[in-house]
Amino acid sequence: MISAQAWADAQRLWDFQRMGHEPRPCSVGIGLGSHDLGVAETTADLYHRGMMPLVVFTGATSRTTRDRMPRGEAEHYRERAVELGVPATAILVEPRARNTGENITLSRALLEEHGTDTSSVLLVSKPYEERRAYATARKLWPGVEFVSASASMTLPAYVDWIQDARLVVDMLVGSLQRLLIYPAQGFMVTQDVPDGVIRAYERLVASGFTSRLAPRTSARS
């Protein structure tokens, strides 16, 4: 059972992670791999709205996705996007990335290999990963303009979609922690995190929402 205070704190983290960018046409869209097939659906919708002519889906598997996406996150994303009418010829698949940094660097390498002129990127992620994806991309791919996008959903609606409230809150906590510790490790640019958001994060950690925390001395995950 998640307490009312924990839900309020989770909402605070959720609101902060949303960048509030207005989607606009970009050179390419990159759908960041995860357990959430909704990322592929959001990417397909943006493609049909004319926001990008080319899509990269990036992601291998993780402990969360190895059972539900055995062919790899990027491949399952590709299949879902094709089902939704995105032409297979408009999709590139990057199947090796195992973290957000690799999502960016390996997608960049793939686009360069294909000779794609990339001046702007529409980053499509889970709603609570928008800021992390943006901060990572800004660090690892300078000179490119990034726009963050995700499904337009409330936190309660997203929990209903995922059907695992504990997982969602744990992921929110993990994402916020990385915003705090990864800039010093060179993995992303620094983001100004308000004191109220930090206090909400600390209360959630103290309440045991810790399964997705990264060891502070470990490599990126």
Buried (B, 14 or more C-beta within 10 A) or exposed (E): EBEEEBBEBBBBBBEBBBBEBEBEBBBBBBBBBBBBBBBBBBBBBBBEEEBBEBBBBBBBBBEBBEEEBEEBBBBBBBBBBBEBEBEEEBBBBBBEBBBBBBBBBBBBEBBEEEEBEBEBBBBBBBBBBBBBBBBBBBBBBEEBBBBBBBBEBEBEEBBEBBEEBEBBBBBBBBBBBBBBBBBEBEBBBEBEBEEEBBEBBEBBBEBEBEEBBBEEEEEBB
